[in-house]
Amino acid sequence: MEEFTARVLVFDSDPDQRLRIIGRLGDRGYSNLIARSVDEALDIARNNQLDIIIVNASAPKKEQEALSAALKDLWETRHLPIILIGGDEDGNQPLDERDAALADFLPKEFHDLKLFSHLSSLVRLKTMQSELERRLATTVEFGGVAPKLVQPPRSIRGAEVLAVACTGDERKLADAALGRTTKVNHRCGYGAALKQIVSGDPDAIIVALDGNDEEGLQFFSETRSNSRFFNTPLVLITDARDHTDPVAPYMTGANDVIPPSVNVKDLRTRVTALIKQRLYRESMRELYLQLGDDITAYRLTGLYTHGFLYAHLARQLEDANRWNKNIAVGYIDVEEMVEFNEVYGPVAGDFLLRELGALIGGLVRGEDLVARVSGEEFCVVKPDTTHDIAEFALERIVGVIGNTEFRLPKIDHGVKVNLTVGHASLQPGDNPEDLIARAREVCKLNRRTTLRQPKRRAMLPTTSDDA
């Protein structure tokens, strides 16, 4: 099956000011559908499973208003993200109240890293929402109780924003843009900001940087690399042209890089959009965590049952085949589990499986489904995921667990665990049994390769004969 990142509708009706992004999207694996009129855009939207819409803001205002009104139902029922691209030379955009339903905004001139950062974030939201709808449907099919589906937030009132090094005009700008709807906490120094971050949980972090502020760029990069703030919007207020390397601000992992000349309304709109995305993502993740009960999940590990896995994967494959979407299945085998149970007993083995299940579940995305398929074997289903990304995700699980020392009752030493993994991607004609079996075979092949290597004996204490 052909792999692509996401399906994008580009509404670009102004022949004199084309967006010129089609080639760039295609190079990154996005499937493009181009509309030159409102009717054409609506026809594409009705007949394709879109992941995101990009709108050229240079189109006539009446056309934008007509498109926005026509797509309102799509936003409310399918939560389809929209990016509005356009604005003046300073990045300010002609936004009005109708744009409150739009998901994100970019200035007329933007760096590729900025575009694809926004696209990646919004496509992930769409994947989370689509998978959540399927998960709830399968839960009901199994006789479980499905909680109410969450909706995108309409307001960010009560959110907290940390503004770092925002002094003078920048402080006034942040307060004027966000002070009415959020609590803006100002910290002048990076040390004070770090303390505030550690002790709190800001909904967004804004950092004002002068050109070539290496300390500020380092602070920003370290904040982004902290797993606690992976989904926290990080915004840089800086002029990229003032940096020796104009690309440096975009390489920090910033969700948005905004020039100091930005106006109050545009800053408010752009930061508000990012905070709404975070709140929506967190509310969906909480809902994922609520799913799974005695009907759909094993009590021991809290992971989905073998039966739920196959039933839900069938539903996923139906959608994936209809809309040509990617699905990857990972298979995980816990090495030496039988030997461990023989030495320490099944009670200790159950404790270990419970710990492993919790850790594997915490190392995947909210929309990924983790199931226990046999005593020491697990399965991870990753929707909208290419083969290479699935491989990277599974190797991360292997690495983290391989470097974790588990402490179990009545065992006076730490236990380290080795995993063998394999994965397979959806092929035409696959059913759940085929896809899982192919992933299992890859895992077994990798296991045989491991057995031909010097035995690691990680789960059992080393004896003098092994030294």
Secondary structure, 3 states (H helix, E strand, C coil): CCCCCCEEEEECCCCCCCCCCHHHHHHCCCEEEEECCHHHHHHHHHHCCCCEEEEECCCCHHHHHHHHHHCHHHHHHHCCCEEEECCCCCCCCCCCHHHHHCCEEECCCCCHHHHHHHHHHHHHHHHHHHHHHHHHHHHHHCCCCCCCCCCCCCCCCCEEEEEECCCCHHHHHHHHHHCCCEEEEEECCHHHHHHHHHHCCCCEEEEECCCCCHHHHHHHHHHHHCHHHCCCCEEEECCHHHCCCCCHHHHHCCCEEECCCCCHHHHHHHHHHHHHHHHHHHHHHHHHHHCCCCCCECCCCCCECHHHHHHHHHHHHHHHHHHCCCEEEEEEEECCHHHHHHHHCHHHHHHHHHHHHHHHHHCCCCCCEEEEEECCEEEEEEECCCHHHHHHHHHHHHHHHHCCEECCCCCCCCEECCEEEEEEECCCCCCHHHHHHHHHHHHHHHHHHHHCCCCCCCCCCCCCCCC
